[in-house]
Structure formats: structure tokens, C-alpha cells
Amino acid sequence: MSRSLTPVNRVGVDERAAALGRRSIKTTAKREGIRLATSMIDLTTLEGSDTPGKVRHLCAKAVCPDSSRPEIPSVAAVCVYPALVEVAAAALRGSGVAVASVATGFPAGQTSLKVKLDETREAVAAGAAEIDMVISRDAYLRGDDARVAGEIEAVKEACGAAHLKVIIETAELPTYAHVRHASELAIAAGADWIKTSTGKSTSGATPGVVLVMLETVRDHAHRTGEIVGVKAAGGVSNTKAALHQLVLVKETLGDEWLTPERFRIGASSLLNDLLMQYAKLDGGHYGRAEDFSKE
């Protein structure tokens, strides 16, 4: 099937994203940036070895990342597989930290629509307030936009009151024009958020990809007045990368977008690095990795 893609200047995007990453951030702003980045994290564990105990430990850390520094906020959400949503929901009840769940045959998306919808409904029933779905990349890469949009619409309906984040898996898309097109397709089909990656592919939230997605939601907001969030996931594993993401958001969409209601970072190891960097700013030396729990 034919589709028309809006051209995106890759060189221009990469140059702008890189230039924004070279901004120097002073100590006070860095401290504030680390706290802000922490509040935007979807703290994630998506391993076959995940256990209820591991998820409970992660939830405790999500609510109180560093008990010695109470000014560091809770993260935005904890993201787990559907089978562990009930455990996370019980651990997080009343904390203000949301439960997110991947669904729809994550990470490959190679299951039937019925299975995808059943999995979504089960996760929501168990307590998930947010669902991270994967698009059918095979259908998208074949040009079957109608199937991709139809599945998003059906999953959105199955979400009920839960918010839907749509993963476009940017590493598998050939160009930035496809990143923009897939983002627009997801938004038109009802995505509350667009998300870069499953975190299981070779690359994810590169600065260029995130900039293209931020510009897409900016243009959508200008055109319609509707707010669609962006979640950067895959490869944002240290403080420098996280602060780069915040600069991209600020310069593309303004300060009002620097909130976990509009921007998230999906990560498993980022939180520890943020806490170590904050400890360095506090005491003039890096915290030791062994001082911070691994989950």
C-alpha cells in the first residue's frame, strides 16, 4: 500500500539534537534537573527472571528513591509485565506512583489481536493505570497502516480509563520520516502517549528520534489543541543522557512540558546514576555504586 511521507532532514535534526546536548548545565540547575528527571521515570523491570519480591523491592525504591535525601521525589510509574501488575499495584497503593504494564505481546507484538486485547484487559483489571503497547511492526513495514491503526484503536478501547502509550520501535523504522509518520498514525488512532522503543532493540531514544517525536506532538498540539505525551525509552541510562532529553523537551515544547504528565523516561538503570550524581553534587564526591540498591 502506498503512503506519503513528510520529508524530514536527518542531518538537520541530528545537528540540532547534538547542539542542544552540548549545553552546559550549572550545578543548581543540574540538581533541579536530576530531581525533575527522577520524577519522570517509568522505573522498569521486564525480564523473564522477574519475581514478586524483585517487583516489591523496585516499588519501594520507586516511592522513596533515597531515604537520606527526602527532596528527591518519587518516580512517575513502575512498569512490569502483566503477570506482576497485581503485585505492583498492592505495593504502590496510595503512593501516587502509577502502575504501568507492557501488553500486546511485548516486545515483538507477534500475537493475535484477541490475545493482545485479553492481555490489555487483564492488566487493567489487575490495577494497571497505564498500558504500553507495541505496534505491529510487520504490518507497518508492509505499509498496512489500516491494520496498525485498527489495532491501536481496539487496544485503546480495551484500556478503558487507563492511559495508552504506543511504542513505535524506532530502531526498526528506516528513516526519520517513518518515525514521524508512525507517530502521527499512533496519535490519530488514539494514543495518549507515543513511545520510542521497547528497550529490547539495538537502539531506542536517540536524541534525533526523540526530537522528531517531540516536534510531531508539538505540531499536533498547535493544530488541534490536544496534548499527547512522549516517552523516551531505550538507552537513556545515565544522567547526562537524561538531562539532554530534558533540554530537548524544553527547547522544543517549552517549560510547561517539563512534567511527568507530558514526558517520561523509561529506564531500569538510570535512577541509580541520577542518585549517584546527586550525591556528588551534595558532597563533592560520587556516591559509590554499592551504596545504591541494584533494583
VENSULTA-V382413 format. One line per field, one symbol per residue. phi: phi as a letter, one per 40 degrees, with the letter a starting at -180 (. if undefined). burial: # if it has 16 or more other ideal C-beta (glycine too) atoms within 10 Angstrom, else .. A space follows every 10 residues. Layout:
BEGIN
phi=???
burial=???
END
This chain:
BEGIN
phi=.cbbbccbcd cccccccccc ccccbcdccc dccccccdcc cccbbbbccd bdcccccccc cccbcaccbc ccccccabbb cdcbcccccc cbdgcgccbb bcaggdccgc bccccccccc cccccchcca bbbbcccdcc ccgccccdcc ccdccdcccg cccbbbccfc ccccaccccc ccccccccch ccbbbcacgb bcaaccdccc cccccccccc cccbgccbcb bcbhgcbbcd cccddccdcd ccbgccccac cbabbcabbd dccdcccccc ccbgacccdc cbccb
burial=.......#.. ..##.##..# ....#....# #.######## ######...# ...####### ###.##.... .######### ##.######. ##....#### #######.#. #.#..##.## ####.##### #######.## ....#.###. ##.###.##. .######### ###..##### #######.## #########. #..####### ########.# .......### ######.##. ########## .##...##.# .#######.# #########. ......#... .#..#
END
